[in-house]
Amino acid sequence: MVEVKSITVGQYHFAGIYINLPQYPIHFIISTHTILAQDNFSMDYFERLDRPVAVLLCRYTFGFAGILDSEIMSMNHIAKEKGVTIGMKAKDAVILCEEGKDQTI
């Protein structure tokens, strides 16, 4: 099963994507400027893509609210330049990454 849901964080709008894989459900929260994924993914994969997008990996937890409340485990150079730090709450990190950007998905 795949679910796509509109998610608002502060004044910013994201698409939430839930993929129900057997025994390992996956959640993403994305916009055209930011990707928030769980730490079961590798930052190396995202870095190799070389896209102008802030990538944040947070501690694995279940649900969209859960990953927004979790802490950042790693980030790419774009997110670091925006001020994101390891241990920051994911909700605060996605807001930092969206500031000054067009809000359209």
Secondary structure, 3 states (H helix, E strand, C coil): CEEEEEEEECCEEEEEEEECCCCCCEEEEECCCEEEEECCCCHHHHHHHCCCCEEEEECCCCCHHHHHHCEEEEECHHHHHCCCCCCCEHHHHHHHHHCCCCCCC
